[in-house]
């Protein structure tokens, strides 16, 4: 199944998922600005194409 998933989308799904998890955990605690920041960084970097996918060759 993993061979059928485009590696760029796989990377984005993982980054968006981790970002959401960190932000959800931050809602549980007071003064958790570092978790908001860390989750935000994961979400923002989810829009960046992975470095190993520069050309048409994109491998995991």
N, C-alpha and C positions, 0 to 999 in steps of 0.2 A: 504494500500500500504506500509506503514512503517513497517509492520510486515514481509514483504517479503525481506526487505533489511537487509543484514548481519550487525550487529552493529559495527563490526570492520571497514567495508567499509564506513558505515555512518559517523563514527568518522573521518576517513581519508578524506572523501570528504569535510566535514565541515572545517577541519584544512587546507587542501590544498586551499580551496576556500577563507578562511579568509586571508591566507598568500598572495595569489595572489591579493586580494583586497587591503591589506595594501601596497604591493609593487607598485601596480598601482597608488595608491594615492600618494606615495612618488615620483613618476615620475612627478607629477604635481607641486611639490615645490622644491625650492633650499634648500640645507642644511637639508635634511630630513633623516639623517642617522638613527635616532631612528625608523622611520617607516620601513626602509629597514631591520633593525635588528629585529624588532618585527615580520615582515612578514616572515623573514628567520627562526625565532624560530618556528613559526606556521608550516611552511613547513617541517622543520626537525622533529618536534615532530609528524607530520603526519605519519612518518614511524614507530613510537613506538606503540606497541600494548597497548590498554587501560588496566589499572590495574584491572578493574572489569572483564576482560576476561582472567584471569590467567589459569583457568582450561577449560574444554570443555563447562562449563556453561557461557554464555555470554549474559547478559541482559542489557537493557537500563534502 
